[in-house]
Amino acid sequence: MSLVDTHTHLDSFVPTGELEGVLARAQAAGVSAMIAIGTEPGDWIVHRDIARAHPGVVFYTAGLHPCCVQGDWEGQLAGLEACWAGSADRPVALGETGLDRYHLPKDPAEAERIYGWQRQAFAAQLGVAKRLGCPIVIHSREAFADCRDQIDASGVDWAKVVFHCFSEGPAEMTEIFQRGGRASFTGILTYKNAEPVRQAATAQGLARCMVETDAPYLAPAPHRGKPNEPAFLRHTAEYAAAMFGVGYAELAAVTTANARAFFGLPAGARR
């Protein structure tokens, strides 16, 4: 009964020397694989090296998070496509990329300037993902319609699209589902005020569901408010199993199979 944490920021545990303990606790909790998510060029290399050191357990992605987009976004993305060169050490997806209005500056003119950069950087990454034919991990915060429209315009195969840390409601989930995309869910599922997110998960259904921590953020109950880590994925999975009305073993089997198929992970990999 293993789980795959489809979205975690393992680089956050490196400076504190916690990484090996975090990985050990994750495997003890039944998390057999983790996908370390790239947000900017500096962490692409960090995550690649972690994946090299933990083959079959840690995989990684490369992308430019909207909150990391700067005026020289073209320079930031200059080496992105090259990450897929060669036959080894390739990212398993592009991302996370997308749009984020929540964290924009309060000044309207400055906010629109930065949001314009985000849109341009997102379009460029969608183009890379289309050329590579790889999965793409979407970050969308207060920008669902714009993300949807840009993906539609890009011609990217929606079957390769996952909206991570889904925090919208069932209407938005239906739009994604009808296009052939999917969403993954964090510990937000366990929060008392997250009924729309639970409705969205139910609207998608277990058959397409994936689970994630987004560690070190969004720890599930009973750890809410504390730093999150991949080992805590089990709490989200147990909650989701009860929500879907299935046993934990079934939830683990389905979400793990979904994650391995979507990201192209080897079946049943172990350290």
C-alpha positions as CSV (number, residue, x, y, z in Angstrom):
1,M,0.0,0.0,0.0
2,S,2.4,2.7,-1.2
3,L,1.7,6.3,-2.1
4,V,3.3,8.8,-4.5
5,D,3.7,12.4,-3.4
6,T,3.2,14.0,-6.7
7,H,4.3,17.5,-5.6
8,T,6.9,18.4,-2.9
9,H,9.6,21.0,-2.6
10,L,12.5,18.9,-1.3
11,D,15.0,21.7,-1.8
12,S,13.5,23.4,1.2
13,F,14.9,20.6,3.5
14,V,18.5,20.8,2.1
15,P,19.8,24.0,3.9
16,T,18.6,22.7,7.3
17,G,20.2,19.2,6.8
18,E,16.8,17.6,7.2
19,L,16.5,16.0,3.8
20,E,17.7,12.4,4.6
21,G,15.4,12.3,7.7
22,V,12.5,13.6,5.6
23,L,13.0,10.9,3.0
24,A,13.4,8.1,5.6
25,R,10.2,9.2,7.4
26,A,8.4,9.3,4.1
27,Q,9.3,5.8,3.2
28,A,8.5,4.5,6.7
29,A,5.0,6.1,6.2
30,G,4.5,4.2,2.9
31,V,5.4,7.0,0.5
32,S,7.4,5.0,-2.1
33,A,8.1,7.9,-4.5
34,M,8.2,11.7,-4.5
35,I,8.3,14.2,-7.3
36,A,10.4,17.2,-6.4
37,I,9.1,20.3,-8.1
38,G,11.1,22.9,-9.9
39,T,10.3,26.5,-9.5
40,E,13.3,28.4,-10.9
41,P,16.7,27.5,-12.5
42,G,18.6,27.3,-9.2
43,D,16.5,24.4,-7.8
44,W,16.4,22.4,-11.1
45,I,19.9,21.4,-10.4
46,V,19.3,20.7,-6.7
47,H,16.4,18.5,-7.4
48,R,18.2,16.7,-10.2
49,D,21.0,15.9,-7.8
50,I,18.6,14.6,-5.1
51,A,17.0,12.4,-7.7
52,R,20.4,11.1,-8.8
53,A,21.2,10.2,-5.2
54,H,17.8,8.5,-4.6
55,P,17.0,6.7,-7.9
56,G,13.6,5.2,-8.1
57,V,12.4,7.2,-5.1
58,V,12.8,10.8,-6.0
59,F,12.0,12.2,-9.4
60,Y,12.0,15.9,-10.4
61,T,10.5,18.5,-12.7
62,A,11.8,21.7,-14.1
63,G,9.8,24.9,-14.6
64,L,9.4,28.6,-13.7
65,H,6.9,29.3,-11.0
66,P,4.8,32.4,-11.7
67,C,5.9,34.0,-8.4
68,C,9.5,33.5,-9.6
69,V,9.0,35.3,-12.9
70,Q,11.1,38.4,-13.4
71,G,11.6,40.9,-16.1
72,D,14.3,38.8,-17.7
73,W,12.0,35.7,-17.8
74,E,13.5,34.8,-21.2
75,G,16.9,34.5,-19.6
76,Q,15.4,32.5,-16.7
77,L,14.0,30.0,-19.2
78,A,17.0,29.8,-21.5
79,G,18.2,26.4,-20.2
80,L,14.8,24.9,-19.6
81,E,14.4,22.7,-22.7
82,A,18.0,21.6,-22.4
83,C,17.1,19.8,-19.2
84,W,15.5,17.1,-21.4
85,A,18.6,16.5,-23.5
86,G,20.1,13.1,-23.3
87,S,18.6,9.8,-22.1
88,A,19.2,10.0,-18.4
89,D,18.3,12.5,-15.6
90,R,15.4,13.9,-17.5
91,P,12.6,15.7,-15.6
92,V,9.4,13.8,-15.5
93,A,7.3,16.9,-16.2
94,L,7.6,20.6,-16.9
95,G,6.5,22.9,-14.1
96,E,5.4,24.2,-12.0
97,T,4.2,27.0,-14.2
98,G,1.1,29.0,-14.5
99,L,-0.4,32.2,-13.2
100,D,-0.8,33.8,-9.8
101,R,-2.7,37.0,-9.1
102,Y,-2.8,36.4,-5.3
103,H,0.8,37.3,-4.7
104,L,0.9,40.4,-7.0
105,P,1.9,43.8,-5.6
106,K,-0.9,46.1,-4.5
107,D,0.0,48.8,-6.9
108,P,-2.3,48.1,-10.0
109,A,0.2,49.2,-12.6
110,E,3.0,47.2,-11.1
111,A,0.7,44.2,-10.7
112,E,-0.3,44.2,-14.3
113,R,3.3,44.6,-15.5
114,I,4.3,41.5,-13.5
115,Y,1.2,39.6,-14.5
116,G,2.1,40.3,-18.1
117,W,5.5,38.7,-17.6
118,Q,3.8,35.7,-16.0
119,R,1.5,35.3,-19.0
120,Q,4.5,35.5,-21.4
121,A,6.6,33.1,-19.4
122,F,3.6,30.7,-19.1
123,A,3.0,30.8,-22.9
124,A,6.7,30.1,-23.5
125,Q,6.6,27.1,-21.2
126,L,3.4,25.7,-22.7
127,G,5.3,25.9,-26.0
128,V,8.2,23.9,-24.6
129,A,5.8,21.3,-23.1
130,K,4.0,20.9,-26.4
131,R,7.3,20.4,-28.3
132,L,8.5,17.8,-25.7
133,G,5.2,16.1,-25.4
134,C,5.8,16.0,-21.6
135,P,3.4,16.3,-18.7
136,I,2.9,19.8,-17.3
137,V,2.2,20.9,-13.7
138,I,0.0,24.0,-13.4
139,H,0.0,26.5,-10.6
140,S,-3.2,28.6,-10.7
141,R,-4.1,31.0,-7.9
142,E,-7.0,33.5,-8.6
143,A,-6.3,33.0,-12.3
144,F,-8.2,29.9,-13.3
145,A,-9.9,31.3,-16.4
146,D,-6.7,32.8,-17.7
147,C,-4.8,29.5,-17.2
148,R,-7.5,27.6,-18.9
149,D,-7.6,29.9,-21.9
150,Q,-3.8,29.9,-22.3
151,I,-3.7,26.1,-22.2
152,D,-6.5,26.0,-24.7
153,A,-4.7,28.4,-27.0
154,S,-1.4,26.6,-26.7
155,G,-2.6,23.3,-28.3
156,V,-1.1,21.3,-25.4
157,D,-2.7,17.9,-24.9
158,W,-5.0,18.4,-21.9
159,A,-4.4,14.7,-21.0
160,K,-0.9,15.8,-20.0
161,V,-2.1,18.6,-17.7
162,V,-2.5,18.5,-14.0
163,F,-3.6,21.5,-11.8
164,H,-1.7,20.9,-8.6
165,C,-3.0,21.8,-5.2
166,F,-6.4,22.3,-6.6
167,S,-8.3,24.9,-4.6
168,E,-11.2,25.8,-6.9
169,G,-14.7,24.3,-6.8
170,P,-16.6,21.7,-8.8
171,A,-17.5,24.0,-11.7
172,E,-13.8,24.6,-12.5
173,M,-13.0,20.9,-12.0
174,T,-15.7,20.0,-14.5
175,E,-14.1,22.3,-17.1
176,I,-10.7,20.6,-16.6
177,F,-12.3,17.1,-16.6
178,Q,-14.2,17.8,-19.8
179,R,-11.0,18.8,-21.5
180,G,-9.2,15.6,-20.4
181,G,-7.1,17.2,-17.7
182,R,-6.9,16.4,-14.0
183,A,-6.2,17.9,-10.6
184,S,-4.2,16.7,-7.6
185,F,-5.1,17.4,-4.0
186,T,-3.2,18.4,-0.9
187,G,-4.0,18.5,2.8
188,I,-6.5,21.3,2.0
189,L,-8.9,18.4,1.6
190,T,-8.8,17.9,5.4
191,Y,-9.5,21.6,6.3
192,K,-13.0,22.3,7.8
193,N,-13.5,25.3,5.5
194,A,-12.6,23.5,2.2
195,E,-16.0,22.0,1.3
196,P,-15.7,23.4,-2.4
197,V,-12.4,21.6,-2.8
198,R,-13.9,18.3,-1.5
199,Q,-16.8,18.8,-3.9
200,A,-14.3,19.3,-6.7
201,A,-12.4,16.1,-5.8
202,T,-15.7,14.2,-5.8
203,A,-16.6,15.7,-9.2
204,Q,-13.3,14.5,-10.6
205,G,-13.7,11.1,-9.0
206,L,-11.2,8.6,-7.6
207,A,-10.4,7.1,-11.0
208,R,-8.4,10.3,-12.0
209,C,-7.2,11.4,-8.5
210,M,-3.7,12.1,-7.4
211,V,-2.5,13.3,-4.0
212,E,0.4,15.5,-3.0
213,T,1.8,17.4,0.0
214,D,3.2,20.6,-1.5
215,A,5.6,20.3,1.4
216,P,6.7,22.2,3.3
217,Y,3.4,24.0,2.9
218,L,-0.3,23.1,3.6
219,A,0.2,20.4,6.2
220,P,-3.0,18.3,6.6
221,A,-4.9,17.8,9.8
222,P,-3.7,16.9,12.4
223,H,-0.5,18.8,11.6
224,R,-2.1,21.9,10.2
225,G,-0.1,25.0,10.9
226,K,3.2,23.0,11.2
227,P,5.8,22.5,8.5
228,N,4.6,19.8,6.1
229,E,6.6,16.9,4.8
230,P,6.0,13.9,2.5
231,A,5.4,11.5,5.4
232,F,2.2,13.4,6.2
233,L,0.7,12.4,2.8
234,R,-0.8,9.4,4.5
235,H,-3.2,11.7,6.5
236,T,-4.5,13.2,3.3
237,A,-4.8,9.8,1.7
238,E,-6.7,8.4,4.6
239,Y,-9.1,11.4,4.6
240,A,-9.6,11.0,0.9
241,A,-10.3,7.3,1.2
242,A,-13.1,8.0,3.6
243,M,-14.4,10.9,1.4
244,F,-14.6,8.6,-1.6
245,G,-16.1,5.8,0.5
246,V,-13.3,3.3,-0.2
247,G,-10.6,1.5,1.9
248,Y,-7.2,3.0,2.3
249,A,-5.6,0.2,0.3
250,E,-7.8,1.0,-2.7
251,L,-7.2,4.7,-2.5
252,A,-3.4,4.1,-2.3
253,A,-3.5,1.7,-5.2
254,V,-5.5,3.9,-7.5
255,T,-3.7,7.2,-6.8
256,T,-0.3,5.5,-7.1
257,A,-1.2,3.9,-10.4
258,N,-2.5,7.3,-11.6
259,A,0.7,9.1,-10.6
260,R,3.0,6.5,-12.2
261,A,1.1,6.5,-15.4
262,F,0.7,10.3,-15.6
263,F,4.4,11.1,-14.9
264,G,5.8,8.0,-16.6
265,L,7.4,6.6,-13.4
266,P,8.7,3.0,-13.4
267,A,6.1,0.7,-11.8
268,G,6.9,-0.4,-8.2
269,A,10.3,1.3,-8.0
270,R,12.1,1.1,-4.8
271,R,15.3,2.5,-3.3
